[in-house]
Amino acid sequence: MDVDQDTGRVNSGDKGKGKATEKYGDDNLPWVEKYRPQSLDDVVSHDDITTTIQKFIDKNRLPHMLFYGPPGTGKTSTILAVARRIYGKDYKKFILELNASDDRGIDVVREQIKNFAETRTLFSKGFKLIILDEADMMTTAAQAALRRVIEQYTKNVRFCIICNYVNKIVPAIQSRCTRFRFSPLAVKEVEKKIDEVIEKEKVKVTPDGKEALLKLSKGDMRRALNILQACHAAYDVTDETAIYNCTGNPHPADIDAVVKSMMTDEFTASYNKINQLKVERGLALQDLIAGVYEYIDTIEFPAHTRIYLLDHLATTEHRLSTGGSEKLQLTALLGAFKNAIEISARK
């Protein structure tokens, strides 16, 4: 058996792929990395998960783990904090971190992962750590090979498999891991972190700008920090308009104009008005639909009418995602709104 005393962390074949593979100065560091949690105590909104993992570490019984959930909820940050907790400041010597969206084939499993797993470490914990980020992008053949490696080298390594969609991980791998679901972060937790960054980076944010930022982040801390940094770089003051301009999302005023036009204007006039707005603002119909979803709740429609409209919105969104014509889908959506108004009037 080979012994490896100083195995450096490998990031996607040392090609600079994956998350945070490059070192920056503090001034140039993306805020997502600059304010990434350094310990398990710093990880927000997942106390049950971090407490459980802490118990595993204290008893030296860390299992193979599967982290899944939406982007920006702390999956990668949590496992890196675990590595720091186990190995200390030299944790990079004892982990192999790969982004499976880049290195997703069976050759990576047979070469990089297997070679790393075969060597033992003299570190007191007795095992090294392999982190496979975005593992739901791995091919079925690669996952089948990975299953065997996990089984064969458990004495030497522990695996942490990270993905957004757990159903894309084969059952054989799922059954070998302790699963942890990372749900979207609570708004108050995102707000707490945002307030900390605003203070440290001296960002000028208006109340409506902060509200828009929290609304568009949708529980994704990475998205919130990226939007905030982009707006701070582009605008002296980060207000609601700046937030929507940076993200490319339709402004609430535009959504209001679209919905009111569909409800009150004649069919052709409404169609032309919405098309003109799309051209002027550079919006896609899918962008408008996302805003209309939330707007419908503010309209005094009967429950059955609201359900009817939501169903048509979902159908239109699906057709657009499969290559449907925006012109045809806009006419269908307009027709649905006109029908909803007629149904409500009859009732």
Summary of the structure (lengths in Angstrom):
residues: 347
radius of gyration: 24.5
end to end distance: 78.8
largest distance: 80.3
contacts: 1063
relative contact order: 0.09
helix: 59%
strand: 9%
